[in-house]
């Protein structure tokens, strides 16, 4: 019985660490330790019921061990702020007044497409529609709109991602009826000589460009689109 308790504890700690390392996209709405407990209880309940060679008492002992570990985690969550942050994580601010926080995205195993999807789910279609955006410790996305800001949902078209992480999105170039050369000329006017320096560039149907280079604050530019660029 003692061995089962020890093995269950080791599995619990291992799963918890793995879920924390996997980032917020894998966690969803639960705290990491809550998801681990859910996974473990489901598995521990199934094994003794499906395999009659395993004494039912083993499953009961394992679930009791999970119960005690759960109580310990709740106590940590309430009493110890430092350990709470270590176990459950903390909110990650991915958009601030300077634009997208690239390092926070990478820390949480997120990319620009994940951020765009989260923004759209919250009702925003352009990065500059919000002053702040963050992922809670549970993985839930929240955003603070700019004051008196008209969102892109009320505009003529949705901004499309043209450059991400120093690479062109070929499909979106076709949708906008533009070329790499067209955007390289825009970058040259902004004294950006290397495409790799560009973290993100989007453009909407009015020609408004959101441009952010690595380590710099974002810029809003206005471009004249080709006549055939309608989407």
ROTOR-275134 format. One line per 2 residues: their letters; for each residue x, y, z of N, C-alpha, C. Coordinates in nm, 3 decimals, padded with zeros to 5 digits. Layout:
REM ROTOR-275134
a) X Y Z X Y Z X Y Z; ...
END
This chain:
REM ROTOR-275134
xx) 00.082 -00.121 00.000 00.000 00.000 00.000 00.086 00.126 00.000; 00.192 00.123 00.078 00.283 00.238 00.083 00.347 00.263 -00.052
xx) 00.381 00.153 -00.124 00.443 00.166 -00.256 00.346 00.230 -00.355; 00.218 00.191 -00.348 00.117 00.249 -00.438 00.104 00.399 -00.412
xx) 00.102 00.436 -00.285 00.092 00.578 -00.248 00.210 00.656 -00.303; 00.331 00.602 -00.289 00.452 00.670 -00.337 00.449 00.682 -00.490
xx) 00.412 00.572 -00.558 00.408 00.574 -00.704 00.303 00.674 -00.755; 00.189 00.681 -00.688 00.086 00.776 -00.727 00.135 00.919 -00.709
xx) 00.204 00.945 -00.600 00.259 01.078 -00.575 00.359 01.117 -00.683; 00.445 01.025 -00.722 00.546 01.052 -00.826 00.478 01.084 -00.960
xx) 00.374 01.006 -00.994 00.301 01.029 -01.120 00.233 01.166 -01.117; 00.174 01.199 -01.002 00.107 01.328 -00.986 00.203 01.443 -01.009
xx) 00.318 01.439 -00.944 00.417 01.546 -00.957 00.470 01.554 -01.101; 00.494 01.438 -01.162 00.545 01.435 -01.299 00.446 01.497 -01.397
xx) 00.318 01.458 -01.385 00.215 01.513 -01.474 00.199 01.663 -01.454; 00.205 01.707 -01.329 00.192 01.850 -01.299 00.303 01.929 -01.366
xx) 00.426 01.881 -01.354 00.541 01.949 -01.415 00.529 01.952 -01.567; 00.486 01.841 -01.625 00.471 01.834 -01.770 00.367 01.933 -01.820
xx) 00.252 01.939 -01.750 00.146 02.030 -01.790 00.191 02.175 -01.779; 00.270 02.207 -01.677 00.322 02.344 -01.663 00.417 02.378 -01.778
xx) 00.500 02.280 -01.817 00.595 02.303 -01.925 00.527 02.313 -02.061; 00.411 02.249 -02.074 00.340 02.250 -02.202 00.277 02.384 -02.233
xx) 00.261 02.471 -02.134 00.211 02.605 -02.159 00.060 02.617 -02.146; 00.012 02.741 -02.156 -00.128 02.772 -02.131 -00.222 02.715 -02.236
xx) -00.176 02.698 -02.359 -00.263 02.646 -02.463 -00.312 02.506 -02.427; -00.232 02.430 -02.351 -00.268 02.293 -02.317 -00.355 02.285 -02.192
xx) -00.363 02.395 -02.116 -00.428 02.389 -01.986 -00.578 02.414 -01.995; -00.620 02.508 -02.080 -00.762 02.540 -02.091 -00.810 02.621 -01.973
xx) -00.926 02.586 -01.920 -00.987 02.666 -01.814 -00.940 02.626 -01.675; -00.882 02.507 -01.658 -00.844 02.459 -01.524 -00.706 02.510 -01.484
xx) -00.684 02.510 -01.351 -00.549 02.525 -01.301 -00.473 02.397 -01.334; -00.341 02.404 -01.349 -00.266 02.283 -01.386 -00.289 02.165 -01.292
xx) -00.286 02.189 -01.160 -00.302 02.076 -01.067 -00.443 02.018 -01.071; -00.542 02.102 -01.107 -00.679 02.052 -01.119 -00.693 01.959 -01.240
xx) -00.627 01.995 -01.348 -00.632 01.909 -01.466 -00.560 01.777 -01.442; -00.446 01.785 -01.373 -00.372 01.662 -01.339 -00.458 01.570 -01.254
xx) -00.525 01.627 -01.154 -00.611 01.547 -01.066 -00.725 01.483 -01.146; -00.784 01.560 -01.237 -00.892 01.507 -01.320 -00.845 01.388 -01.404
xx) -00.727 01.403 -01.465 -00.673 01.294 -01.548 -00.641 01.171 -01.464; -00.581 01.193 -01.348 -00.541 01.081 -01.263 -00.662 01.006 -01.206
xx) -00.759 01.081 -01.157 -00.876 01.016 -01.097 -00.950 00.932 -01.200; -00.964 00.986 -01.323 -01.031 00.911 -01.429 -00.957 00.781 -01.458
xx) -00.825 00.789 -01.465 -00.746 00.669 -01.496 -00.747 00.570 -01.379; -00.730 00.621 -01.259 -00.726 00.534 -01.142 -00.860 00.465 -01.116
xx) -00.967 00.532 -01.152 -01.099 00.472 -01.133 -01.126 00.363 -01.236; -01.071 00.381 -01.357 -01.098 00.284 -01.465 -01.019 00.155 -01.449
xx) -00.893 00.165 -01.409 -00.806 00.046 -01.408 -00.859 -00.064 -01.315; -00.890 -00.035 -01.188 -00.940 -00.143 -01.101 -01.073 -00.201 -01.148
xx) -01.157 -00.118 -01.211 -01.287 -00.166 -01.256 -01.276 -00.256 -01.379; -01.179 -00.226 -01.467 -01.168 -00.302 -01.591 -01.077 -00.424 -01.578
xx) -00.984 -00.420 -01.483 -00.890 -00.531 -01.464 -00.917 -00.597 -01.329; -00.981 -00.714 -01.333 -01.020 -00.781 -01.208 -00.901 -00.843 -01.134
xx) -00.787 -00.848 -01.200 -00.667 -00.902 -01.134 -00.606 -00.801 -01.036; -00.647 -00.676 -01.050 -00.598 -00.570 -00.961 -00.697 -00.553 -00.847
xx) -00.653 -00.569 -00.723 -00.744 -00.551 -00.608 -00.807 -00.412 -00.609; -00.935 -00.407 -00.582 -01.006 -00.279 -00.581 -00.948 -00.184 -00.477
xx) -00.893 -00.241 -00.371 -00.835 -00.160 -00.264 -00.721 -00.073 -00.317; -00.646 -00.124 -00.418 -00.536 -00.047 -00.473 -00.587 00.084 -00.535
xx) -00.696 00.075 -00.608 -00.753 00.195 -00.668 -00.803 00.292 -00.563; -00.865 00.238 -00.458 -00.917 00.324 -00.350 -00.803 00.397 -00.281
xx) -00.695 00.325 -00.252 -00.580 00.387 -00.184 -00.521 00.498 -00.271; -00.511 00.471 -00.403 -00.456 00.572 -00.493 -00.542 00.697 -00.495
xx) -00.673 00.679 -00.498 -00.761 00.795 -00.501 -00.758 00.872 -00.368; -00.740 00.800 -00.259 -00.724 00.868 -00.129 -00.596 00.951 -00.129
xx) -00.492 00.893 -00.190 -00.365 00.968 -00.201 -00.385 01.096 -00.281; -00.462 01.087 -00.392 -00.492 01.204 -00.474 -00.570 01.308 -00.393
xx) -00.664 01.259 -00.309 -00.742 01.350 -00.227 -00.651 01.430 -00.134; -00.558 01.363 -00.067 -00.467 01.432 00.025 -00.376 01.529 -00.050
xx) -00.330 01.487 -00.168 -00.246 01.577 -00.249 -00.326 01.700 -00.293; -00.452 01.678 -00.326 -00.539 01.788 -00.365 -00.555 01.888 -00.251
xx) -00.573 01.838 -00.130 -00.587 01.925 -00.013 -00.459 02.004 00.011; -00.346 01.938 -00.008 -00.218 02.008 00.009 -00.203 02.119 -00.093
xx) -00.240 02.090 -00.220 -00.229 02.189 -00.327 -00.323 02.308 -00.300; -00.441 02.282 -00.248 -00.533 02.391 -00.214 -00.475 02.478 -00.103
xx) -00.410 02.415 -00.006 -00.349 02.490 00.104 -00.237 02.579 00.051; -00.156 02.523 -00.038 -00.049 02.601 -00.101 -00.109 02.718 -00.179
xx) -00.218 02.689 -00.252 -00.283 02.790 -00.335 -00.333 02.907 -00.251; -00.376 02.880 -00.127 -00.431 02.983 -00.040 -00.326 03.054 00.044
xx) -00.223 02.983 00.087 -00.132 03.035 00.187 00.004 03.082 00.134; 00.054 03.017 00.030 00.192 03.043 -00.013 00.194 03.102 -00.153
xx) 00.212 03.232 -00.163 00.208 03.298 -00.293 00.319 03.252 -00.387; 00.439 03.238 -00.332 00.551 03.197 -00.415 00.531 03.059 -00.475
xx) 00.489 02.964 -00.391 00.464 02.828 -00.440 00.341 02.824 -00.530; 00.244 02.911 -00.502 00.124 02.916 -00.587 00.163 02.954 -00.730
xx) 00.251 03.052 -00.743 00.296 03.094 -00.875 00.372 02.982 -00.944; 00.454 02.910 -00.867 00.532 02.799 -00.923 00.441 02.688 -00.973
xx) 00.337 02.657 -00.897 00.247 02.546 -00.931 00.145 02.585 -01.037; 00.078 02.699 -01.017 -00.032 02.737 -01.104 00.007 02.833 -01.215
xx) 00.125 02.895 -01.204 00.165 02.993 -01.303 00.108 03.130 -01.270; 00.129 03.226 -01.358 00.078 03.361 -01.338 00.031 03.416 -01.472
xx) -00.051 03.522 -01.469 -00.099 03.579 -01.596 00.018 03.625 -01.684; 00.001 03.608 -01.814 00.103 03.648 -01.910 00.046 03.760 -01.997
xx) 00.102 03.881 -01.984 00.058 03.995 -02.065 00.126 03.986 -02.201; 00.048 03.958 -02.303 00.104 03.934 -02.437 00.091 04.055 -02.529
xx) 00.004 04.152 -02.493 -00.003 04.279 -02.566 -00.004 04.392 -02.464; 00.083 04.490 -02.484 00.086 04.607 -02.397 00.092 04.733 -02.484
xx) 00.120 04.848 -02.423 00.120 04.974 -02.497 00.227 04.977 -02.607; 00.329 04.892 -02.594 00.434 04.887 -02.696 00.404 04.790 -02.809
xx) 00.297 04.711 -02.792 00.263 04.611 -02.893 00.266 04.471 -02.837; 00.303 04.376 -02.920 00.305 04.235 -02.881 00.432 04.205 -02.804
xx) 00.418 04.136 -02.692 00.533 04.094 -02.612 00.577 03.956 -02.662; 00.680 03.955 -02.744 00.726 03.833 -02.810 00.774 03.730 -02.709
xx) 00.846 03.776 -02.607 00.903 03.684 -02.509 00.793 03.612 -02.430; 00.684 03.683 -02.398 00.574 03.620 -02.324 00.504 03.515 -02.409
xx) 00.490 03.542 -02.538 00.432 03.442 -02.627 00.514 03.314 -02.626; 00.646 03.330 -02.639 00.734 03.213 -02.646 00.737 03.137 -02.514
xx) 00.733 03.209 -02.402 00.734 03.143 -02.271 00.615 03.049 -02.255; 00.504 03.083 -02.318 00.382 03.005 -02.303 00.352 02.918 -02.425
xx) 00.455 02.898 -02.508 00.442 02.811 -02.626 00.327 02.854 -02.718; 00.316 02.984 -02.738 00.214 03.041 -02.826 00.282 03.109 -02.944
xx) 00.212 03.115 -03.057 00.264 03.190 -03.170 00.164 03.297 -03.210; 00.197 03.372 -03.316 00.114 03.486 -03.354 -00.025 03.441 -03.398
xx) -00.036 03.323 -03.458 -00.166 03.274 -03.501 -00.256 03.240 -03.382; -00.196 03.187 -03.274 -00.272 03.162 -03.152 -00.328 03.293 -03.095
xx) -00.243 03.397 -03.099 -00.286 03.527 -03.047 -00.398 03.586 -03.131; -00.387 03.576 -03.263 -00.492 03.626 -03.352 -00.623 03.554 -03.325
xx) -00.616 03.422 -03.310 -00.737 03.343 -03.282 -00.801 03.385 -03.150; -00.719 03.409 -03.048 -00.772 03.452 -02.919 -00.836 03.590 -02.927
xx) -00.772 03.681 -03.001 -00.827 03.815 -03.018 -00.963 03.810 -03.087; -00.971 03.731 -03.193 -01.098 03.720 -03.265 -01.206 03.660 -03.176
xx) -01.168 03.563 -03.095 -01.264 03.504 -03.003 -01.316 03.604 -02.901; -01.233 03.706 -02.870 -01.274 03.810 -02.776 -01.343 03.927 -02.846
xx) -01.355 03.920 -02.979 -01.426 04.025 -03.053 -01.338 04.133 -03.111; -01.207 04.110 -03.119 -01.114 04.208 -03.175 -01.043 04.147 -03.296
xx) -01.022 04.231 -03.398 -00.966 04.179 -03.521 -00.833 04.243 -03.560; -00.789 04.341 -03.483 -00.659 04.405 -03.509 -00.583 04.419 -03.379
xx) -00.452 04.410 -03.388 -00.369 04.418 -03.267 -00.383 04.554 -03.199; -00.403 04.660 -03.278 -00.412 04.793 -03.218 -00.552 04.828 -03.171
xx) -00.644 04.731 -03.174 -00.777 04.752 -03.116 -00.774 04.745 -02.964; -00.666 04.691 -02.907 -00.658 04.674 -02.762 -00.532 04.739 -02.706
xx) -00.543 04.785 -02.583 -00.426 04.839 -02.512 -00.349 04.726 -02.443; -00.425 04.632 -02.387 -00.364 04.520 -02.317 -00.439 04.392 -02.348
xx) -00.365 04.283 -02.352 -00.425 04.150 -02.366 -00.340 04.053 -02.287; -00.405 03.958 -02.222 -00.329 03.864 -02.140 -00.397 03.728 -02.135
xx) -00.316 03.628 -02.106 -00.365 03.494 -02.076 -00.357 03.475 -01.926; -00.470 03.440 -01.866 -00.472 03.414 -01.723 -00.395 03.286 -01.694
xx) -00.370 03.261 -01.565 -00.299 03.138 -01.526 -00.376 03.014 -01.571; -00.509 03.026 -01.581 -00.591 02.914 -01.625 -00.587 02.895 -01.776
xx) -00.529 02.992 -01.850 -00.526 02.985 -01.996 -00.633 03.070 -02.061; -00.726 03.126 -01.981 -00.833 03.209 -02.035 -00.776 03.340 -02.087
xx) -00.829 03.386 -02.203 -00.778 03.507 -02.267 -00.866 03.627 -02.231; -00.802 03.740 -02.198 -00.873 03.864 -02.167 -00.806 03.980 -02.241
xx) -00.886 04.078 -02.281 -00.832 04.194 -02.353 -00.901 04.321 -02.308; -00.825 04.432 -02.306 -00.879 04.563 -02.272 -00.877 04.650 -02.397
xx) -00.995 04.690 -02.443 -01.006 04.769 -02.567 -00.949 04.909 -02.546; -00.899 04.967 -02.654 -00.857 05.106 -02.650 -00.979 05.194 -02.627
xx) -00.962 05.299 -02.552 -01.073 05.389 -02.524 -01.117 05.460 -02.650; -01.250 05.461 -02.675 -01.308 05.525 -02.793 -01.247 05.474 -02.923
xx) -01.214 05.346 -02.924 -01.151 05.287 -03.042 -01.254 05.208 -03.120; -01.265 05.239 -03.249 -01.352 05.162 -03.337 -01.282 05.033 -03.373
xx) -01.345 04.921 -03.346 -01.282 04.792 -03.372 -01.290 04.758 -03.519; -01.201 04.667 -03.560 -01.194 04.628 -03.700 -01.318 04.555 -03.746
xx) -01.396 04.500 -03.651 -01.519 04.432 -03.688 -01.618 04.529 -03.750; -01.601 04.660 -03.720 -01.690 04.763 -03.773 -01.634 04.826 -03.899
xx) -01.522 04.779 -03.945 -01.456 04.836 -04.062 -01.485 04.751 -04.185; -01.423 04.791 -04.295 -01.458 04.730 -04.423 -01.399 04.591 -04.443
xx) -01.290 04.560 -04.376 -01.228 04.429 -04.396 -01.144 04.389 -04.275; -01.117 04.260 -04.267 -01.037 04.207 -04.157 -00.889 04.220 -04.190
xx) -00.806 04.263 -04.095 -00.662 04.266 -04.120 -00.608 04.125 -04.146; -00.522 04.115 -04.243 -00.462 03.986 -04.277 -00.314 03.986 -04.240
xx) -00.267 03.872 -04.195 -00.127 03.856 -04.156 -00.041 03.839 -04.282; 00.050 03.930 -04.303 00.135 03.927 -04.423 00.274 03.873 -04.391
xx) 00.332 03.921 -04.281 00.465 03.874 -04.240 00.457 03.830 -04.095; 00.508 03.714 -04.067 00.519 03.667 -03.929 00.653 03.602 -03.908
xx) 00.723 03.649 -03.805 00.853 03.593 -03.769 00.949 03.594 -03.888; 00.948 03.704 -03.962 01.044 03.721 -04.072 01.011 03.645 -04.199
xx) 00.887 03.595 -04.212 00.849 03.518 -04.331 00.715 03.566 -04.385; 00.703 03.564 -04.518 00.579 03.605 -04.582 00.475 03.493 -04.576
xx) 00.351 03.534 -04.560 00.238 03.440 -04.567 00.189 03.442 -04.712; 00.229 03.344 -04.790 00.200 03.341 -04.933 00.050 03.346 -04.962
xx) -00.027 03.272 -04.885 -00.171 03.265 -04.908 -00.235 03.403 -04.895; -00.193 03.479 -04.793 -00.251 03.611 -04.771 -00.202 03.713 -04.874
xx) -00.084 03.692 -04.928 -00.039 03.777 -05.040 -00.132 03.759 -05.159; -00.171 03.636 -05.184 -00.263 03.608 -05.296 -00.401 03.669 -05.269
xx) -00.447 03.660 -05.143 -00.578 03.715 -05.110 -00.583 03.867 -05.127; -00.473 03.932 -05.095 -00.468 04.079 -05.103 -00.422 04.127 -05.240
xx) -00.388 04.034 -05.330 -00.338 04.067 -05.464 -00.217 04.160 -05.457; -00.128 04.129 -05.364 -00.004 04.204 -05.349 00.114 04.108 -05.368
xx) 00.233 04.162 -05.363 00.354 04.083 -05.382 00.453 04.109 -05.270; 00.551 04.025 -05.260 00.657 04.046 -05.161 00.729 04.178 -05.188
xx) 00.749 04.206 -05.315 00.819 04.329 -05.353 00.745 04.453 -05.300; 00.612 04.449 -05.306 00.530 04.561 -05.260 00.559 04.591 -05.113
xx) 00.565 04.488 -05.031 00.587 04.508 -04.888 00.734 04.535 -04.856; 00.824 04.478 -04.933 00.967 04.507 -04.913 00.996 04.654 -04.938
xx) 00.925 04.714 -05.033 00.942 04.857 -05.059 00.892 04.940 -04.940; 00.782 04.895 -04.879 00.730 04.964 -04.761 00.831 04.955 -04.646
xx) 00.888 04.837 -04.628 00.988 04.818 -04.523 01.112 04.904 -04.548; 01.149 04.915 -04.674 01.267 04.995 -04.709 01.245 05.142 -04.675
xx) 01.123 05.191 -04.696 01.091 05.330 -04.660 01.102 05.353 -04.510; 01.081 05.246 -04.434 01.092 05.254 -04.288 01.232 05.221 -04.239
xx) 01.327 05.215 -04.333 01.468 05.184 -04.302 01.486 05.047 -04.238; 01.403 04.953 -04.279 01.416 04.814 -04.232 01.478 04.734 -04.346
xx) 01.603 04.699 -04.329 01.678 04.634 -04.437 01.664 04.482 -04.437; 01.635 04.426 -04.320 01.628 04.279 -04.309 01.485 04.235 -04.277
xx) 01.433 04.143 -04.358 01.300 04.089 -04.336 01.293 04.014 -04.202; 01.403 03.952 -04.162 01.407 03.874 -04.039 01.381 03.960 -03.915
xx) 01.402 04.090 -03.928 01.381 04.181 -03.815 01.232 04.201 -03.786; 01.147 04.174 -03.886 01.003 04.197 -03.873 00.939 04.079 -03.801
xx) 00.874 04.108 -03.689 00.804 04.002 -03.617 00.663 03.982 -03.671; 00.593 04.094 -03.695 00.458 04.082 -03.749 00.424 04.204 -03.834
xx) 00.352 04.179 -03.943 00.298 04.286 -04.026 00.162 04.242 -04.076; 00.062 04.325 -04.049 -00.073 04.298 -04.101 -00.120 04.417 -04.182
xx) -00.219 04.393 -04.268 -00.277 04.503 -04.346 -00.426 04.477 -04.363; -00.505 04.585 -04.358 -00.649 04.570 -04.380 -00.688 04.632 -04.514
xx) -00.818 04.628 -04.544 -00.865 04.673 -04.675 -00.855 04.822 -04.699; -00.829 04.899 -04.592 -00.812 05.043 -04.608 -00.665 05.079 -04.630
xx) -00.577 04.978 -04.623 -00.434 05.003 -04.639 -00.362 05.030 -04.509; -00.435 05.019 -04.396 -00.369 05.040 -04.267 -00.280 04.921 -04.233
xx) -00.156 04.952 -04.199 -00.056 04.848 -04.170 -00.018 04.854 -04.022; -00.019 04.737 -03.960 00.037 04.722 -03.825 00.173 04.655 -03.841
xx) 00.278 04.724 -03.798 00.414 04.673 -03.816 00.487 04.673 -03.682; 00.543 04.559 -03.647 00.624 04.552 -03.526 00.750 04.473 -03.554
xx) 00.862 04.535 -03.525 00.992 04.470 -03.538 01.037 04.420 -03.401; 01.126 04.328 -03.401 01.176 04.271 -03.275 01.243 04.378 -03.190
xx) 01.203 04.382 -03.063 01.264 04.476 -02.970 01.221 04.620 -02.988; 01.116 04.645 -03.068 01.071 04.782 -03.093 00.921 04.794 -03.070
xx) 00.877 04.919 -03.049 00.733 04.946 -03.037 00.669 04.935 -03.175; 00.543 04.897 -03.176 00.474 04.881 -03.304 00.451 05.017 -03.371
xx) 00.429 05.013 -03.504 00.398 05.133 -03.582 00.269 05.108 -03.660; 00.194 05.216 -03.680 00.077 05.212 -03.767 00.111 05.294 -03.891
xx) 00.106 05.231 -04.006 00.137 05.297 -04.133 00.015 05.297 -04.223; 00.018 05.382 -04.322 -00.090 05.386 -04.421 -00.031 05.365 -04.559
xx) -00.082 05.267 -04.629 -00.031 05.236 -04.763 -00.144 05.247 -04.864; -00.106 05.268 -04.989 -00.202 05.268 -05.100 -00.204 05.131 -05.163
xx) -00.316 05.064 -05.152 -00.327 04.928 -05.205 -00.353 04.931 -05.355; -00.310 04.826 -05.425 -00.346 04.814 -05.568 -00.497 04.811 -05.585
xx) -00.547 04.853 -05.699 -00.691 04.863 -05.723 -00.762 04.729 -05.707; -00.691 04.620 -05.742 -00.753 04.488 -05.736 -00.751 04.429 -05.595
xx) -00.694 04.498 -05.500 -00.685 04.447 -05.362 -00.817 04.473 -05.288; -00.909 04.380 -05.302 -01.038 04.388 -05.233 -01.066 04.256 -05.163
x) -01.093 04.262 -05.033 -01.128 04.140 -04.960 -01.220 04.171 -04.843
END
